[in-house]
Amino acid sequence: MADRADGPEPPGQALEGLGDRVRRRREERGLAPAALAERAGLDTAQLGDLEGGGPTPALEVLARLADALDIDLSELFTDTKPGPAVVVLRGDEARTVVDEGLVLQVLTPRAVIPGMYAARYRLTRTAEGVRPVRHVGHDWLYVLSGELLVEFSEDSTTLRAGDSVSFSSRVPHRLSAVGREPAEFLAVGATLAE
């Protein structure tokens, strides 16, 4: 049989360098293998297999290891440093979309914080409003000024300056301005993959 050293790794084998990264992080923290295994709820042989390049354990086991090492799970998969912990977006840098009575300013690009968004909206009464939407996750709205009508599939509520609402975004919802002034509000949400 031909040597496959340069071919793809067989399924079930440890991700490249995973065992080395676990061992290095453990040693940086001055932990013996038995101490890390105990913290992570593993037996020492399991940890030894992992550090030796054995089969990749379940994600739940890797999450416990990362927690026991006090690192982000992503640090077990790559030596590349994670992105910045702090990202500043100046007001004049925020992407703004204007469309007939609707102004949307994106405050946290999803590329920076995957799965999370924050935006500032300004809706006039003449705007069609934000069409009915539904996605997996949660939304939180906070009204800065004006009046905002939030319509759900079987209910609705009107929010005024200082009011907020949070809800599962699985519930179809539509946003529109009511009253004389435009409704300005912040929207923060987490979108999750199904």
C-alpha positions as CSV (number, residue, x, y, z in Angstrom):
1,M,0.0,0.0,0.0
2,A,1.3,3.5,-0.9
3,D,2.5,5.8,1.9
4,R,-0.2,8.5,2.5
5,A,1.9,10.8,4.7
6,D,1.3,13.7,2.3
7,G,-2.4,13.0,1.8
8,P,-5.4,14.2,3.8
9,E,-5.7,13.1,7.5
10,P,-7.9,10.1,8.0
11,P,-11.3,11.0,9.6
12,G,-11.2,10.8,13.4
13,Q,-7.6,11.9,13.7
14,A,-6.7,14.9,15.8
15,L,-6.9,18.2,14.2
16,E,-3.4,19.2,13.1
17,G,-1.5,20.4,16.1
18,L,-4.4,20.0,18.6
19,G,-2.5,17.8,21.0
20,D,0.6,20.1,20.9
21,R,-1.6,23.2,21.6
22,V,-3.3,21.5,24.6
23,R,0.1,20.4,26.0
24,R,1.7,23.8,25.4
25,R,-1.3,25.6,27.1
26,R,-1.2,23.1,30.0
27,E,2.6,23.6,30.5
28,E,2.2,27.5,30.3
29,R,-0.1,27.2,33.2
30,G,2.2,24.9,35.2
31,L,-0.4,22.1,35.3
32,A,0.5,18.4,35.5
33,P,-1.5,16.2,33.1
34,A,-3.4,14.7,36.1
35,A,-4.4,18.2,37.3
36,L,-5.7,19.3,33.9
37,A,-7.5,16.0,33.4
38,E,-9.2,16.4,36.8
39,R,-10.2,20.0,36.0
40,A,-11.7,19.0,32.7
41,G,-13.4,15.9,34.0
42,L,-11.3,13.5,31.9
43,D,-9.1,10.6,32.9
44,T,-5.4,11.0,32.5
45,A,-5.2,8.4,29.7
46,Q,-7.7,10.4,27.6
47,L,-5.7,13.5,28.0
48,G,-2.5,11.6,27.2
49,D,-4.1,10.2,24.0
50,L,-5.2,13.7,22.9
51,E,-1.8,15.3,23.6
52,G,-0.2,12.4,21.7
53,G,-2.2,13.2,18.6
54,G,-4.9,10.5,19.0
55,P,-8.5,10.8,17.8
56,T,-10.2,14.1,18.2
57,P,-12.5,14.1,21.2
58,A,-16.1,15.4,21.1
59,L,-16.6,19.1,21.0
60,E,-18.1,19.0,24.5
61,V,-14.8,17.5,25.8
62,L,-12.8,20.2,23.9
63,A,-15.0,22.9,25.5
64,R,-14.3,21.5,29.0
65,L,-10.6,21.5,28.2
66,A,-10.7,25.1,27.0
67,D,-12.6,26.1,30.2
68,A,-10.1,24.2,32.4
69,L,-7.2,26.0,30.6
70,D,-9.1,29.3,30.9
71,I,-8.8,30.0,27.2
72,D,-11.3,30.5,24.3
73,L,-12.3,27.3,22.6
74,S,-11.0,28.7,19.3
75,E,-7.4,28.7,20.7
76,L,-7.4,24.9,20.6
77,F,-7.9,24.9,16.9
78,T,-5.3,27.3,15.7
79,D,-2.1,29.1,16.7
80,T,-3.4,32.2,15.0
81,K,-4.2,34.8,17.6
82,P,-7.9,35.8,17.9
83,G,-9.0,39.1,16.6
84,P,-9.1,42.2,18.7
85,A,-11.1,42.1,21.9
86,V,-12.1,45.7,21.4
87,V,-13.2,47.3,18.2
88,V,-14.0,51.0,18.1
89,L,-16.4,52.2,15.3
90,R,-16.5,56.0,15.0
91,G,-19.8,57.6,14.2
92,D,-18.6,58.8,10.8
93,E,-17.3,55.3,10.0
94,A,-20.6,53.5,10.6
95,R,-22.2,52.2,7.4
96,T,-25.6,54.0,6.8
97,V,-28.4,52.9,4.5
98,V,-31.1,55.4,3.5
99,D,-34.3,54.2,1.8
100,E,-37.5,56.3,1.6
101,G,-38.3,57.2,5.2
102,L,-35.9,54.6,6.7
103,V,-32.4,55.4,7.9
104,L,-30.4,52.4,9.2
105,Q,-26.9,52.8,10.7
106,V,-25.0,49.5,11.3
107,L,-23.2,49.8,14.6
108,T,-21.5,46.4,14.9
109,P,-20.6,44.7,11.6
110,R,-21.3,40.9,11.9
111,A,-17.9,40.2,10.6
112,V,-16.5,41.7,13.8
113,I,-18.9,40.0,16.2
114,P,-20.3,36.9,14.5
115,G,-24.0,36.3,15.2
116,M,-24.6,39.6,16.9
117,Y,-25.8,42.9,15.4
118,A,-26.6,46.4,16.7
119,A,-28.1,49.1,14.6
120,R,-29.7,52.5,15.0
121,Y,-32.9,53.1,13.0
122,R,-34.9,56.2,12.1
123,L,-38.4,55.6,10.7
124,T,-40.8,58.2,9.5
125,R,-44.6,57.7,9.5
126,T,-44.6,57.6,5.7
127,A,-42.0,54.8,5.6
128,E,-43.4,51.3,4.9
129,G,-41.6,50.3,8.1
130,V,-39.5,47.3,8.7
131,R,-41.2,44.4,6.9
132,P,-42.3,41.4,8.9
133,V,-39.2,39.4,9.7
134,R,-38.5,36.2,11.6
135,H,-35.2,34.5,12.3
136,V,-33.6,32.3,15.0
137,G,-32.3,34.3,17.9
138,H,-33.3,37.2,20.2
139,D,-33.9,40.9,19.6
140,W,-33.9,43.9,22.0
141,L,-35.2,47.3,20.9
142,Y,-34.8,50.6,22.8
143,V,-36.7,53.8,21.7
144,L,-34.6,57.0,21.7
145,S,-37.4,59.3,20.5
146,G,-40.8,59.2,18.8
147,E,-43.2,56.3,19.0
148,L,-42.5,52.8,17.6
149,L,-45.3,50.3,16.9
150,V,-44.0,46.7,17.2
151,E,-46.5,44.2,15.7
152,F,-46.2,40.5,16.5
153,S,-48.2,37.7,14.9
154,E,-50.9,37.9,17.5
155,D,-50.2,41.1,19.5
156,S,-48.7,44.6,19.2
157,T,-47.3,47.3,21.5
158,T,-46.4,50.9,21.1
159,L,-43.1,52.0,22.6
160,R,-42.1,55.6,23.5
161,A,-38.8,57.2,24.3
162,G,-37.1,55.2,27.1
163,D,-39.2,52.1,26.5
164,S,-37.7,48.8,25.4
165,V,-38.9,45.4,24.4
166,S,-37.0,42.1,24.1
167,F,-38.4,39.0,22.4
168,S,-37.6,35.8,20.6
169,S,-37.1,36.7,17.0
170,R,-38.7,33.4,16.0
171,V,-41.9,35.4,16.4
172,P,-42.7,37.3,13.2
173,H,-42.4,41.0,13.9
174,R,-43.0,44.3,12.0
175,L,-41.8,47.7,13.1
176,S,-43.3,51.1,12.1
177,A,-43.4,54.7,13.3
178,V,-46.6,56.1,14.7
179,G,-47.2,59.7,15.9
180,R,-46.0,62.9,14.4
181,E,-42.2,62.5,14.9
182,P,-39.9,59.9,13.4
183,A,-39.2,56.9,15.6
184,E,-35.6,56.5,16.4
185,F,-34.5,53.4,18.2
186,L,-31.6,51.0,18.8
187,A,-31.9,47.3,17.9
188,V,-29.5,44.7,19.3
189,G,-29.9,41.1,18.5
190,A,-28.3,37.7,18.3
191,T,-28.9,35.6,15.2
192,L,-28.3,31.9,15.5
193,A,-27.9,29.3,12.8
194,E,-30.7,26.6,12.8
